[in-house]
Every structure is written in C-alpha cells, then in structure tokens.
C-alpha cells in the first residue's frame, strides 16, 4: 500500500517528460511547416510577377500603351486586374492589387526602338504588405503605336 503514492508520482514524471519531448517535436514541425508555407508563397509571388510582366508586354503588343505617353521624366502608370490567391493550407483567400509603371531608361534617341523599365507593384490587401520588382524590356518602334 505504501508504493501507490510513489507510483503516481512516477507516472506524473513520465507524463511530464513525454509532454516536454512532444512539445519540442511539435514546435520544430510547426516551424518547418511555416517555412515551407513562406517558400510556397514566395514562389507563387514570383509566378505572379512573371504573369503580370507578360500582361504588360501584351499591352504593348496590343498597342494599348502609346509610345508617346512614355517619357524619361514621368512614367506611364497603369493598373492590371486584381488577382485572388488561395492557399489550401491557410484556409484564406488573399486579394492582390497589381499596378505597373513604364518609364524610359534614356531619352528617345534610337530609331529602331527603346529600352524601357517596367516596375510591377503588388499590394496584398489581407496582409497589408507590398512587393515590387523591376524588369527591362526593349520595345521596337514598329510594334508600338508612335
């Protein structure tokens, strides 16, 4: 009869040790999971930047952006339709507003075309953060309206 209290203390100590080890394993797994989600989100943003850059190039080829509106001092600013992102593991949908600006790298002096800088800006409304990237594109004058 005297051993029962010691047995209960031993069981409580074993549960304490097991839960401490379990919390360590759960914490590391959770941190690994968050890192993976962040990497997936960065890859998705890269894909969206490339897709948006393709949309900007399409505007040039469809002649929706006039070559006269692009200047060295004042960039041409436009909006692209917003995109909704859904990550199944986060159980949320994020809306991203896309804007772009096009400016010349140098004054208009080449007869065959001009190098332009395309700056894409993403605003994530759910996280209240912005991401930006810059592309360079050579525009032939016979492709765009001048």
N, C-alpha and C positions, 0 to 999 in steps of 0.2 A: 503494500500500500504506500510506502514511502517513495517509491520510484515514480509514481504518476506525475507529481509536480515537475520533476526533472525531465520527464518525457515530454510534457507540454512545452517546457522551455526549449528543449532541443528541437521540437517541431517548429516553434516560432523562429528560432535562429536559422533553421534550414530555409523556411519561407522567406526570411529577410535576405539571406544570401542569394537565393534563386531570383527574387524580385530585383535585387540590385544588379545582378548579371543580365537579367532580362531587359531592364531599362537601358543598360549600356548597348545591348544589341539592337533594341528598338530605336534608340537615338541615332546610332550610326546608319541604320537602314533608312530612317526618315531623312537624314542629311543627304544621303546618296540619292534618294528619290527626288528631293528638292533640286539637287544639282542637275539631275537628268531632265527635269521639267524645264529648268532655266536654259539648258543647252538646246532642247527641242524648240523652245520659244525663240531663241536666237536664230536657229536655222530657219524657222518659219518667217521671221522678220527679213532675213537675207533673201528668201524666196520672194517675199512680197516686194522688196526693193527692186529685184530684177524684173518682176512682173510690171511694176509701176514704171520702171525705166523703159520697158518695151511699149507701154501705153503712151509714154511721152514721144518715143520715136514714131509711133503710129500716128500721133497728131501731126508730126512734121510731114510724114508721107501722105497723109490725107489732106494736107495743106490747110489745116485748121489753125496753125500758128503762122502768122505772117512774118516774113524775114525782116520787114521794115520795123516791126514792133520790138525787135531785139536790139538793144544798144549796149554800149560799153559801160555807161554810167547807170542806167536804170534797167534792171532786169524785167523780163516778162514773167508775170506771176499768174498761175492758173490753178484750178482745183481738179482733182480726179474724184470719181465717186468713192464714198467710204466703203470699207471692207469690214465684214464681220468675221472674227476669228472664234473658233470653238475648239477648246482643248477638252477632250473627253475626261481626262483625269482631274481637271479643275472644276468641272461642272458649272462653267460660266461661259458666257459669250462676251467677247470684247469687241467694241466698235472702234475702228481706226480711221481717222480722217487723214486724207492724203492731199498734200499740196506740193506744187513744184514751182521752181523759178528757173528761167533760162536766161543766161547772160553771155555776152561775148568775152572771150579771153583777151582779144586785141581788137583794135579798131577794124572796121570793114575795109580791107585793102586787097584781098586776094580775089581775082576774077573767077576762079573755079569754085570757091566755097569758103566756109569759115568754120573755125573751131569754136564750139560753144560749151559752156559749163551748165550742166543740168543738176540742180540741187533738189533732192527729194526730202520732204519733211513729213514724218508720221506723228500724229498725236493720238495716243491711246487714251480714250475717254474714261475707261474703267480704272486704270492705274494712275491717271493724271501725269503721264510722262511723255516725253518727246524723243524721237530718234531721227537722225539726219545722216544722209550720205550724199556724196558728190560724184558725178560721172562726167566724163568729157566725150563729146560727140562731134564728128566732122560732118557738117551739113553742106551738100552740094547745092549750088545756086539753081541748077536746072531741076532739082527736085522740089524745092520750096518756092512758093509764090513770092516774087520780088517786085 
